[in-house]
Amino acid sequence: MTQQDPLFEKHGNLRTILGHCDKELLENAERVVVSPGVPLENYGLSSLLQSGGQVLSELEFAAEVLPKCIKVLAVTGTNGKSTVTTFAGQMLSHLGFKTFVGGNLGTPLSEASVQCLTSSSVEPKFQASMILVEVSSYQMEIPNKCLCPSVAVVLNLTPDHLERHSTMRDYAMMKCRIFSHMSHSKLAVLPIGNEHLDEAFKDYVHNCNVAWLGAFPGVKVDMEAKVADLRIPYMGVASRAQLGSIKAMGTHNYHNAAVAALSVLGLNVGIDTDSISETIATLRTLPHRMQIVRRDNQGVTWVDDSKATNVESTYTGLMGLKEQKSVVLLGGVAKVLKDRKSNGFEQLVEPLMHHRCVITFGSSGKMIQETLQAGGLRTTCIRATNLEDAVNCARSMARYGDAIVLSPGCASFDEFKNFEHRGKVFQELAFAFQ
């Protein structure tokens, strides 16, 4: 923020402090709103919170001022939350509802709150009747009191962000806090059979209805038949949604679409399953998530899955490509904790077996190659130095009808600013081949 920012012109007494933060200033503040990127161990925030100070997350700060009449769908989980949130928003928009889609995905929820506060009957700035918000575990570190979604979804839970949450138990607790204040008229959705979520779930879900991913009440997906069976007894929902018309690449997107459908039905706004099925063909994935970049003049399809920043996300994507022979690019900075015996990449051996070739790259490229080969991978596995080298190698290995898939299973910070930057560079390299 600079002195020329419009906020300074309107509120001349705003102060911006960069770098060192005065502890006394925080202690004397009426409220402290913490960005999700700031750990509570910093600046004495944890002590301030424990002593009763008004320390709020950005999400809680935003939820305080949202009109109670607005329906909220909140989605969290380790993988897939951006896609499910986006799919649900696309479904509702296609059916004529005005929505706000944001949170950890794109526009912060606090932006919606600011629009609500500055709206008037003459000039309404916020017109959405529904809010769809992606929620990260960082946003739930501070217990909330005001966030009470109509539908809250935890998609899955696999090891990630443990450098901040320490244990899987703590990580699961952060996720399940999303259910904290949901009443009997609300719907909690979570996967069946995850031991960490099952344990944390008991502490946070008390009065609301529950639906399961993979069981009833809830949703079951038949990947081969491309249909989802949806059942929410208290709403009278017992029907089937056709998923075959989805244009997103990867069979895992059948599951993403099915969860989005269940969530939208759970909002209880008069939508039937037939209407949901009609929206499936309109769904589009976000950039860098199994995004089809191009099909070149050699018959090779280029796929950008740069958002796959952990092994589990890559595994899910590969399982959706069983019928597509591919050259798979793995690499970057692996998310491996020192006290873990396994780096996790051995679980990719089976889904990689039928592919054309595997190319590893980046700072963890050697480790990934060694893990795959030690795990019995028979597919050709080549180590490249960086992404550009990997792409050049991939193009020489690919055959007509193959796909070249960037699904790194790693963070991007050895070469790039973030996964978006990595995906953009991959797309530029893809178009460089004519």
C-alpha positions as CSV (number, residue, x, y, z in Angstrom):
1,M,0.0,0.0,0.0
2,T,1.3,3.4,-0.9
3,Q,0.5,7.0,0.2
4,Q,-1.3,7.4,-3.2
5,D,-3.6,4.5,-2.5
6,P,-7.3,5.7,-2.5
7,L,-7.7,4.3,1.0
8,F,-5.3,6.9,2.3
9,E,-7.2,9.7,0.6
10,K,-10.5,8.6,2.2
11,H,-9.0,7.6,5.6
12,G,-6.0,9.9,6.2
13,N,-5.2,8.3,9.6
14,L,-4.3,4.8,8.2
15,R,-0.8,3.7,9.1
16,T,1.2,1.1,7.2
17,I,4.2,-0.5,9.0
18,L,6.6,-2.6,7.0
19,G,9.1,-4.9,8.6
20,H,9.4,-4.9,12.4
21,C,6.0,-4.9,14.2
22,D,5.6,-3.2,17.5
23,K,4.4,-5.7,20.0
24,E,2.8,-3.0,22.2
25,L,0.9,-1.7,19.2
26,L,-0.7,-5.2,18.7
27,E,-1.5,-5.6,22.4
28,N,-3.3,-2.2,22.5
29,A,-5.2,-2.8,19.3
30,E,-9.0,-3.4,19.7
31,R,-8.8,-6.0,17.0
32,V,-6.0,-7.8,15.2
33,V,-6.9,-9.4,11.9
34,V,-4.3,-12.0,10.8
35,S,-3.5,-12.8,7.2
36,P,-3.5,-16.6,6.6
37,G,0.1,-16.4,5.5
38,V,1.2,-15.3,9.0
39,P,1.9,-18.1,11.5
40,L,0.5,-17.5,15.0
41,E,4.0,-18.0,16.4
42,N,5.0,-14.7,14.9
43,Y,4.7,-11.3,16.7
44,G,3.3,-13.0,19.9
45,L,0.0,-13.6,18.2
46,S,-0.5,-17.0,19.9
47,S,0.0,-15.5,23.3
48,L,-2.3,-12.6,22.5
49,L,-5.0,-15.0,21.4
50,Q,-4.6,-17.2,24.5
51,S,-4.8,-14.1,26.8
52,G,-8.2,-13.2,25.4
53,G,-7.1,-10.6,22.8
54,Q,-9.4,-10.0,19.8
55,V,-7.4,-11.9,17.3
56,L,-9.4,-12.8,14.2
57,S,-8.7,-14.6,11.0
58,E,-9.4,-12.8,7.7
59,L,-12.2,-15.3,7.2
60,E,-13.8,-14.6,10.5
61,F,-13.5,-10.8,10.0
62,A,-15.3,-11.2,6.7
63,A,-18.0,-13.5,8.0
64,E,-19.0,-11.1,10.8
65,V,-20.6,-8.6,8.4
66,L,-22.1,-10.9,5.7
67,P,-25.9,-10.7,5.7
68,K,-27.4,-13.8,7.4
69,C,-29.7,-14.3,4.4
70,I,-26.8,-15.2,2.1
71,K,-26.2,-19.0,1.7
72,V,-22.6,-20.0,2.1
73,L,-20.9,-23.1,0.7
74,A,-17.4,-23.6,2.2
75,V,-15.0,-26.2,0.7
76,T,-11.7,-27.4,2.2
77,G,-9.4,-30.4,1.9
78,T,-5.9,-31.1,0.8
79,N,-6.6,-31.5,-2.9
80,G,-9.4,-30.5,-5.3
81,K,-11.0,-27.7,-3.3
82,S,-10.4,-25.0,-6.0
83,T,-11.9,-27.2,-8.7
84,V,-15.0,-28.3,-6.6
85,T,-15.6,-24.7,-5.5
86,T,-15.3,-23.5,-9.1
87,F,-17.6,-26.3,-10.5
88,A,-20.3,-25.5,-7.9
89,G,-20.1,-21.8,-8.8
90,Q,-20.4,-22.6,-12.5
91,M,-23.4,-24.8,-11.9
92,L,-25.2,-22.1,-9.9
93,S,-24.3,-19.4,-12.4
94,H,-25.6,-21.5,-15.3
95,L,-28.9,-22.0,-13.4
96,G,-29.3,-18.2,-13.0
97,F,-28.0,-17.6,-9.5
98,K,-25.8,-14.6,-8.7
99,T,-22.7,-15.9,-6.9
100,F,-19.5,-14.8,-5.3
101,V,-16.7,-17.3,-5.7
102,G,-13.5,-16.7,-3.8
103,G,-11.7,-17.1,-0.4
104,N,-8.4,-19.0,-0.7
105,L,-9.3,-19.1,-4.4
106,G,-8.8,-15.7,-6.0
107,T,-10.8,-12.9,-4.4
108,P,-10.7,-12.9,-0.6
109,L,-14.0,-13.2,1.3
110,S,-13.2,-9.9,3.0
111,E,-13.7,-8.2,-0.4
112,A,-17.3,-9.4,-0.4
113,S,-17.7,-8.0,3.1
114,V,-16.3,-4.6,2.1
115,Q,-18.8,-4.6,-0.8
116,C,-21.6,-5.4,1.7
117,L,-20.5,-2.6,4.0
118,T,-20.3,0.0,1.2
119,S,-23.5,-1.0,-0.5
120,S,-26.7,1.1,-0.3
121,S,-30.2,0.6,-1.6
122,V,-29.5,3.2,-4.2
123,E,-26.1,1.7,-5.2
124,P,-25.9,-2.0,-4.2
125,K,-22.3,-3.2,-4.8
126,F,-22.8,-6.7,-3.6
127,Q,-25.6,-8.5,-5.4
128,A,-24.8,-12.2,-4.9
129,S,-27.3,-14.4,-3.1
130,M,-24.7,-17.2,-2.6
131,I,-21.1,-17.2,-1.5
132,L,-18.8,-20.1,-2.5
133,V,-15.6,-20.0,-0.5
134,E,-12.5,-22.1,-0.7
135,V,-11.0,-22.4,2.8
136,S,-7.4,-23.3,3.6
137,S,-6.2,-24.9,6.8
138,Y,-4.2,-21.7,7.5
139,Q,-7.4,-19.7,7.5
140,M,-8.8,-22.0,10.3
141,E,-5.9,-21.8,12.7
142,I,-7.8,-19.2,14.7
143,P,-11.1,-20.6,16.0
144,N,-14.1,-18.8,14.4
145,K,-17.4,-17.8,15.9
146,C,-19.2,-16.3,12.9
147,L,-18.5,-18.5,10.0
148,C,-21.5,-20.8,9.7
149,P,-21.9,-22.3,6.2
150,S,-25.1,-23.7,4.9
151,V,-23.0,-26.5,3.4
152,A,-19.4,-27.3,4.5
153,V,-17.2,-29.8,2.7
154,V,-13.9,-31.5,3.6
155,L,-12.9,-33.3,0.4
156,N,-9.9,-35.3,1.6
157,L,-6.9,-35.2,3.9
158,T,-3.4,-36.3,3.0
159,P,0.0,-35.2,4.3
160,D,0.6,-31.5,3.4
161,H,1.5,-28.3,5.3
162,L,2.9,-30.4,8.1
163,E,5.8,-27.9,8.5
164,R,3.1,-25.6,9.9
165,H,0.6,-28.0,11.5
166,S,3.1,-30.5,12.9
167,T,0.9,-33.6,12.9
168,M,-1.9,-35.1,10.9
169,R,-4.1,-34.8,13.9
170,D,-3.6,-31.0,14.1
171,Y,-4.1,-30.8,10.4
172,A,-7.4,-32.7,10.6
173,M,-8.5,-30.4,13.4
174,M,-7.9,-27.3,11.3
175,K,-10.0,-28.8,8.5
176,C,-12.9,-29.9,10.8
177,R,-13.2,-26.5,12.4
178,I,-15.2,-25.5,9.4
179,F,-18.1,-27.5,10.9
180,S,-17.9,-25.8,14.3
181,H,-21.1,-23.7,14.4
182,M,-23.4,-25.6,12.0
183,S,-26.9,-26.2,13.2
184,H,-29.5,-28.9,12.4
185,S,-30.5,-27.3,9.2
186,K,-27.0,-27.3,7.8
187,L,-25.1,-30.0,5.9
188,A,-21.6,-31.3,6.6
189,V,-19.9,-33.4,3.9
190,L,-16.7,-35.4,4.4
191,P,-15.0,-38.6,3.0
192,I,-15.8,-42.0,4.4
193,G,-13.0,-43.9,6.2
194,N,-10.3,-41.2,6.8
195,E,-9.0,-42.1,10.3
196,H,-7.7,-38.6,11.1
197,L,-10.9,-36.8,9.9
198,D,-13.1,-39.4,11.7
199,E,-11.3,-38.6,15.0
200,A,-11.4,-34.8,14.6
201,F,-15.0,-34.9,13.2
202,K,-16.4,-36.0,16.5
203,D,-15.1,-32.8,18.2
204,Y,-16.7,-30.4,15.8
205,V,-19.9,-31.9,14.3
206,H,-22.8,-32.1,16.8
207,N,-26.1,-31.0,15.5
208,C,-26.0,-30.7,11.7
209,N,-26.8,-33.3,9.0
210,V,-24.0,-35.3,7.6
211,A,-23.4,-36.6,4.1
212,W,-20.5,-38.8,3.0
213,L,-18.2,-38.9,0.0
214,G,-18.3,-42.6,-1.0
215,A,-21.3,-43.7,1.1
216,F,-25.0,-42.9,1.7
217,P,-26.3,-40.5,2.8
218,G,-24.0,-38.7,0.4
219,V,-22.7,-39.5,-3.0
220,K,-21.2,-42.5,-4.8
221,V,-19.6,-42.2,-8.2
222,D,-19.5,-45.0,-10.8
223,M,-16.4,-44.0,-12.8
224,E,-17.1,-46.5,-15.6
225,A,-20.8,-45.7,-16.0
226,K,-20.0,-42.0,-15.5
227,V,-22.9,-41.4,-13.1
228,A,-23.3,-40.1,-9.5
229,D,-25.9,-41.5,-7.1
230,L,-26.9,-38.7,-4.8
231,R,-28.9,-39.1,-1.6
232,I,-29.7,-36.5,1.1
233,P,-32.7,-38.1,3.0
234,Y,-33.7,-35.1,5.1
235,M,-34.1,-33.1,1.9
236,G,-35.8,-35.9,0.0
237,V,-32.9,-36.2,-2.6
238,A,-32.5,-39.6,-4.0
239,S,-31.5,-39.4,-7.7
240,R,-28.8,-39.9,-10.3
241,A,-26.7,-37.3,-12.1
242,Q,-25.1,-38.0,-15.5
243,L,-21.4,-37.0,-15.6
244,G,-20.4,-38.3,-19.1
245,S,-20.7,-34.9,-20.8
246,I,-18.0,-33.2,-18.7
247,K,-15.2,-31.8,-20.9
248,A,-12.5,-31.6,-18.2
249,M,-9.6,-34.0,-18.6
250,G,-9.1,-36.9,-16.1
251,T,-11.7,-39.2,-14.6
252,H,-11.1,-37.7,-11.2
253,N,-13.1,-34.7,-12.4
254,Y,-16.2,-37.0,-12.4
255,H,-15.7,-37.1,-8.7
256,N,-15.1,-33.3,-8.4
257,A,-18.3,-32.7,-10.4
258,A,-20.3,-35.1,-8.3
259,V,-19.2,-33.5,-5.0
260,A,-20.1,-30.1,-6.5
261,A,-23.5,-31.4,-7.4
262,L,-24.1,-32.8,-3.9
263,S,-23.0,-29.5,-2.4
264,V,-25.3,-27.4,-4.6
265,L,-28.2,-29.7,-3.9
266,G,-27.4,-29.3,-0.2
267,L,-27.9,-25.6,-0.3
268,N,-31.6,-26.4,-0.7
269,V,-32.5,-23.6,-3.1
270,G,-35.0,-25.5,-5.3
271,I,-32.5,-27.1,-7.7
272,D,-33.3,-30.6,-8.9
273,T,-30.8,-33.3,-10.1
274,D,-32.0,-33.0,-13.8
275,S,-31.0,-29.4,-13.7
276,I,-27.7,-30.2,-12.2
277,S,-27.0,-32.8,-15.0
278,E,-27.7,-30.2,-17.6
279,T,-24.8,-28.1,-16.2
280,I,-22.2,-30.8,-16.4
281,A,-21.3,-30.1,-20.0
282,T,-20.6,-26.4,-19.2
283,L,-18.0,-27.1,-16.5
284,R,-14.5,-25.9,-17.1
285,T,-11.4,-26.5,-15.0
286,L,-9.2,-23.8,-13.6
287,P,-5.8,-23.1,-15.2
288,H,-3.0,-25.4,-14.3
289,R,-5.3,-28.2,-13.2
290,M,-5.3,-30.9,-15.9
291,Q,-5.6,-28.1,-18.4
292,I,-5.4,-29.1,-22.0
293,V,-3.0,-26.5,-23.4
294,R,-2.9,-27.6,-27.1
295,R,-2.7,-30.5,-29.5
296,D,0.3,-29.9,-31.7
297,N,0.8,-30.8,-35.4
298,Q,2.5,-34.1,-34.4
299,G,-0.7,-35.3,-32.7
300,V,0.6,-34.8,-29.1
301,T,-1.7,-33.3,-26.5
302,W,0.0,-31.0,-23.9
303,V,-1.5,-31.0,-20.4
304,D,-0.7,-28.5,-17.6
305,D,-1.3,-29.9,-14.1
306,S,1.2,-27.6,-12.4
307,K,-1.2,-27.2,-9.5
308,A,-0.3,-30.8,-8.5
309,T,2.2,-29.7,-5.8
310,N,2.1,-32.9,-3.8
311,V,2.3,-36.6,-4.5
312,E,-1.3,-37.3,-3.7
313,S,-2.6,-34.7,-6.2
314,T,-0.3,-36.2,-8.9
315,Y,-1.5,-39.7,-8.1
316,T,-5.2,-38.6,-8.5
317,G,-4.4,-37.0,-11.8
318,L,-2.5,-40.1,-13.1
319,M,-5.3,-42.4,-12.0
320,G,-7.6,-40.3,-14.3
321,L,-5.3,-40.9,-17.3
322,K,-5.3,-44.7,-17.4
323,E,-6.5,-44.7,-21.0
324,Q,-4.1,-42.0,-22.2
325,K,-0.5,-43.0,-23.0
326,S,1.6,-40.1,-21.7
327,V,5.0,-38.7,-21.0
328,V,4.8,-37.6,-17.4
329,L,7.0,-34.8,-16.0
330,L,7.7,-35.0,-12.2
331,G,9.9,-32.6,-10.3
332,G,10.6,-29.5,-8.4
333,V,11.0,-29.3,-4.6
334,A,9.5,-32.4,-3.0
335,K,7.5,-31.9,0.2
336,V,9.3,-34.4,2.4
337,L,9.5,-34.2,6.2
338,K,12.8,-35.3,7.8
339,D,11.1,-37.7,10.3
340,R,9.2,-39.5,7.6
341,K,10.6,-42.8,6.3
342,S,9.1,-42.4,2.9
343,N,9.1,-39.5,0.4
344,G,5.8,-40.8,-1.0
345,F,6.8,-41.1,-4.6
346,E,6.7,-44.9,-4.5
347,Q,2.9,-44.8,-4.7
348,L,3.3,-43.4,-8.2
349,V,5.0,-46.6,-9.5
350,E,1.8,-48.4,-10.3
351,P,-0.1,-45.6,-12.1
352,L,3.0,-44.8,-14.1
353,M,3.6,-48.4,-15.3
354,H,1.5,-48.1,-18.6
355,H,2.8,-44.7,-19.7
356,R,5.3,-44.0,-22.4
357,C,8.0,-42.4,-20.3
358,V,8.7,-40.5,-17.0
359,I,11.0,-37.5,-16.8
360,T,12.1,-36.1,-13.5
361,F,13.6,-32.7,-13.1
362,G,14.5,-30.0,-10.6
363,S,16.1,-30.1,-7.2
364,S,14.3,-33.3,-6.2
365,G,14.6,-35.0,-9.7
366,K,17.4,-37.4,-8.7
367,M,15.5,-38.5,-5.5
368,I,12.3,-39.1,-7.4
369,Q,14.0,-41.1,-10.1
370,E,15.8,-43.3,-7.5
371,T,12.6,-43.8,-5.6
372,L,10.6,-44.9,-8.6
373,Q,13.3,-47.2,-9.9
374,A,13.8,-48.8,-6.5
375,G,10.0,-49.3,-6.3
376,G,10.1,-51.4,-9.5
377,L,9.1,-48.9,-12.2
378,R,9.7,-50.6,-15.6
379,T,8.6,-47.5,-17.6
380,T,11.6,-45.6,-19.0
381,C,12.6,-43.0,-16.4
382,I,14.9,-40.1,-17.5
383,R,16.4,-37.3,-15.3
384,A,16.5,-33.8,-16.8
385,T,18.1,-30.7,-15.2
386,N,15.2,-28.3,-15.2
387,L,11.7,-27.9,-16.7
388,E,12.9,-26.7,-20.1
389,D,15.3,-29.6,-20.4
390,A,12.4,-32.0,-19.4
391,V,10.1,-30.5,-22.0
392,N,12.7,-30.9,-24.7
393,C,13.2,-34.5,-23.7
394,A,9.5,-35.2,-23.5
395,R,8.9,-33.9,-27.0
396,S,11.5,-36.3,-28.4
397,M,10.0,-39.3,-26.5
398,A,6.3,-38.6,-27.3
399,R,4.5,-40.5,-30.1
400,Y,1.4,-39.6,-32.1
401,G,-1.6,-39.8,-29.9
402,D,0.4,-39.4,-26.7
403,A,0.0,-36.6,-24.1
404,I,2.8,-34.7,-22.4
405,V,1.6,-34.1,-18.9
406,L,3.3,-31.8,-16.4
407,S,2.1,-33.1,-13.0
408,P,5.1,-32.4,-10.8
409,G,4.1,-33.7,-7.4
410,C,6.4,-31.0,-6.0
411,A,6.5,-27.3,-5.0
412,S,7.9,-25.0,-7.7
413,F,10.3,-22.8,-5.7
414,D,13.6,-24.1,-7.0
415,E,12.9,-22.5,-10.4
416,F,9.7,-20.5,-10.2
417,K,7.7,-18.0,-8.1
418,N,4.8,-20.4,-7.7
419,F,2.8,-23.1,-9.5
420,E,1.1,-20.6,-11.8
421,H,4.5,-19.3,-13.0
422,R,5.7,-22.9,-13.6
423,G,2.5,-23.7,-15.5
424,K,2.8,-20.5,-17.6
425,V,6.4,-21.4,-18.6
426,F,5.3,-24.9,-19.5
427,Q,2.6,-23.6,-21.7
428,E,5.0,-21.2,-23.4
429,L,7.4,-24.1,-24.1
430,A,4.5,-26.2,-25.4
431,F,3.6,-23.5,-28.0
432,A,7.3,-23.2,-29.0
433,F,7.0,-26.6,-30.7
434,Q,5.4,-26.1,-34.1
